[in-house]
Amino acid sequence: MATSTGRVCFLIGFLSLEGVLSMAQQEEPISLEEVSVIAVKENKPIREQAVSSSSFGMEQISNATVSSVKDFSATIPNFYQPEYGSQMTSSIYIRGLGARIDQPVMGLNVDEVPYMNKNNYDFDLFDICRLYMLRGPQGTLYGRNTMCGVMNLFTLSPASYTGTRLAVDYSSENTVRLKGSTYHRLNEKFAFSLAALYNHTDGFYTNEYDGSKCDPSNSGAFRTRQVWTPNRHWKVDNSLTLGWLSQGGYAYALYDDSLKTHLPVNYNDDSSYERFSLIDGLSLRREGKRFHFSSVTSYQYLDDDMKMDNDFTPADVFTLEQAQKEHAVTQDFLLKSKNGGIWQWQCGLWGFYKHIDMSAPVTFKRDGIEQLILTNANKGILSVFPSDYLDIKEDQFVVYSHFDMPTYGAALYHQSEIKLGSRWLATVGLRMDYEEASMNYRNQADIHYYFSLLMDDFQPLRTEMNGKETNHFVEFLPKISLQYSIDKRNNLYASVAKGYKAGGFNTQIFSDILQTRMMNDMMDELGVHMDGVGETTYNSAKATTYDPEYSWNYELGGYFSFLNSTLLADVAIFYIDCRDQQLTVFPQGKNTGRMMTNAGRTRSYGGEASLTYEPNDWLLSLAYGYTNAKFVDFFDGKADYSGNRVPYSPSNTLSAVTQYTWHLNSFVNKVVVKADGKLVGNIYWNEANDYKQDLYFLLGGGISFTHKKMELGFWGKNLTGEEYDTFYFRSMGNDFFQAAKPRQLGVSFRWEI
């Protein structure tokens, strides 16, 4: 469904693009310059705000050869989004906080539209004219799931640029990227654009089971944008984006403890991820004499389907499919004062509704029935009845799970900026959030079982679990900061802010709960009970809920400019007190599900520093982040992890870039040579800190040649072939890792008409 729909929409997009390309020849293109974009909720450029931040323009993004948000890992200090699994994963870690499933710690806005599902976070970037990230809690203005920051992306607007842009990239493993976009202004009031993209890769990882690539991928996207300015007061901006993805997965390899290494990827069942998304955002702005008004409305649709060999071995144990359809609507009204005077303020009203319809059947195959159900049951039976046993007739059976999950929320927020003399600026803000989330669940399994002591033949057994769980959250999110301006280009600040991440439901633990109920139902029908049969730590639907996560962030920082702004330096130090941190865990023993749990209390402290130097044609930049995140109080019922490092978030991120540009009076107008390096680690892989990824270094670079509006570039990533791991998890008593991608070499061609 998702695949066929996506291909049709992608074809329509490219045909539409082709149909208007000829119009570009009739227009005089407006030269593409670096565009400075400020979000409607920001009153001034981010280097003038009391917040740790990073910013990238269109040329920087293009030169960095980035294809998605995760390529900014380490380039943004203390920001880490590892590449593993599939594009559904999108796990993000910032300043020691993050989670592998469910709610993210960072909000993502594209052209002011907040993406409501993190399954959409990992998408193809194209024609992004500005990306910036604010670190630390941003809940006062941006709301839920921004406890560690918010990333704002802005696409190129047809109101600021006209022309046509084409790009082709080819790189390792037959990876192809095709991009085309065209921007037109029909008159002084109306402009529009069309853009399309297609990606393909054969894949980087081989599945030893059949010798095939386990991670091939095809994806496409289409975007259309219209900007209407009827008069000097009003502006209407609408953007519609369609995305389609079909990819394989997952490159998880079993770890051999005796050899102290992981084995080749080797599993027998099909694994894949498919996604179709539609996001439409409508922005209305009015500039009055005394006030600014804005409204951002969005509709978001997600249809995705994940299939997974959940044991990741050649054995027939069990598989999972998770298919969901989500509809979401958001509305944000904002009224703010015009710049000027000693008091600037803004007030907002926010609301959203989303509905997820999800099916998540787990199929137990014969090896899984033996290992996960019968072995445990017969161990208890044989201790009482030495010559008797329990058996299940089916070679495989399905635990059907269906979830209907509506969520809605509303918020009121306000922020004031007050000038205290000529140098001091105080900012005070408060947000009140209300959210209600419900989960209607229907779970069922049918089997035939046989107990030799009491039965002559197999008997049918149906196990069901149906019901509803509801969570309510009311949150107050304050923020206060004080800023001191040394002069127009240098400032210091201090801030305190509260962040929170919404609670939710653990849908993937239901198969374990139903297994427990199935065994208990068998024993009840037989009229016997034995210790150890059908027991699990999680045996009721109430255990599937988890609470919100809270943090208080204390920060000191500053922005500095030297040598006529050719040298820029940004620094920040922080301390985070986090309560009820959400962590993904796999239940003890040979259980099949995974779940989110609240991990008591953690603390994190560290700092960030960025340095950019641009003398004439040189560019030198450094970005470093350090995080020390530990559990203050975490006992999981079996072990006390207090004092251990919080897993999955790196302690260090370092990015270094040097670039030089030659301007020539020949056929080649410009030559750009670039080298870059990233240093990441250490990363602890579990709460016990048994495994860790040491520091690793990635070297990249490239050279490009420009002739008028055409550019040819050659580039490489991980040039030294560094070997390291990007992910670890434990399931069914086994440890699994995913290795990082090897060296990549590529060539790129750009043409601006």
HELIX and SHEET records of a PDB file:
HELIX    1   1 ALA A    2  ALA A   24  1                                  23    
HELIX    2   2 ILE A   46  GLU A   48  5                                   3    
HELIX    3   3 MET A   58  ASN A   63  1                                   6    
HELIX    4   4 VAL A   69  PHE A   72  5                                   4    
HELIX    5   5 LYS A  118  ASN A  120  5                                   3    
HELIX    6   6 GLY A  139  TYR A  142  1                                   4    
HELIX    7   7 ARG A  366  GLY A  368  1                                   3    
HELIX    8   8 ILE A  369  LEU A  374  3                                   6    
HELIX    9   9 THR A  375  LEU A  382  1                                   8    
HELIX   10  10 THR A  507  ILE A  509  5                                   3    
HELIX   11  11 PHE A  510  LEU A  526  1                                  17    
HELIX   12  12 ALA A  541  THR A  544  5                                   4    
SHEET    1   A 5 SER A  53  GLY A  57  0                                        
SHEET    2   A 5 ILE A 128  ARG A 135 -1                                        
SHEET    3   A 5 GLY A 149  THR A 155 -1                                        
SHEET    4   A 5 MET A 106  VAL A 110  1                                        
SHEET    5   A 5 VAL A 113  PRO A 114 -1                                        
SHEET    1   B 3 PHE A  79  TYR A  80  0                                        
SHEET    2   B 3 ILE A  92  ILE A  94 -1                                        
SHEET    3   B 3 LEU A  97  ALA A  99 -1                                        
SHEET    1   C23 LEU A 390  ILE A 392  0                                        
SHEET    2   C23 TRP A 424  PHE A 451 -1                                        
SHEET    3   C23 GLN A 396  LEU A 420 -1                                        
SHEET    4   C23 TRP A 343  SER A 359 -1                                        
SHEET    5   C23 PHE A 318  SER A 337 -1                                        
SHEET    6   C23 PHE A 291  ASP A 309 -1                                        
SHEET    7   C23 SER A 272  GLU A 287 -1                                        
SHEET    8   C23 TRP A 234  GLY A 248 -1                                        
SHEET    9   C23 SER A 217  TRP A 228 -1                                        
SHEET   10   C23 PHE A 190  THR A 201 -1                                        
SHEET   11   C23 THR A 175  ARG A 185 -1                                        
SHEET   12   C23 GLY A 163  SER A 171 -1                                        
SHEET   13   C23 GLN A 744  GLU A 752 -1                                        
SHEET   14   C23 MET A 710  LYS A 717 -1                                        
SHEET   15   C23 TYR A 696  HIS A 707 -1                                        
SHEET   16   C23 LYS A 670  GLY A 681 -1                                        
SHEET   17   C23 ASN A 652  HIS A 663 -1                                        
SHEET   18   C23 TRP A 618  ASP A 633 -1                                        
SHEET   19   C23 ARG A 601  TYR A 613 -1                                        
SHEET   20   C23 LEU A 567  ARG A 579 -1                                        
SHEET   21   C23 GLU A 549  PHE A 562 -1                                        
SHEET   22   C23 ASN A 490  LYS A 501 -1                                        
SHEET   23   C23 GLN A 459  ASP A 487 -1                                        
SHEET    1   D 2 THR A 206  ASN A 207  0                                        
SHEET    2   D 2 SER A 212  LYS A 213 -1                                        
SHEET    1   E 4 THR A 261  HIS A 262  0                                        
SHEET    2   E 4 ALA A 253  ASP A 256 -1                                        
SHEET    3   E 4 ASN A 734  ALA A 739 -1                                        
SHEET    4   E 4 ASP A 725  SER A 731 -1                                        
SHEET    1   F 4 LEU A 390  ILE A 392  0                                        
SHEET    2   F 4 TRP A 424  PHE A 451 -1                                        
SHEET    3   F 4 GLN A 396  LEU A 420 -1                                        
SHEET    4   F 4 VAL A 362  LYS A 365 -1                                        
SHEET    1   G 2 GLY A 504  PHE A 505  0                                        
SHEET    2   G 2 THR A 545  TYR A 546 -1                                        
SHEET    1   H 2 GLN A 582  VAL A 585  0                                        
SHEET    2   H 2 MET A 595  ASN A 598 -1                                        
SHEET    1   I 2 ILE A 683  TYR A 684  0                                        
SHEET    2   I 2 LYS A 692  GLN A 693 -1                                        
END                                                                             
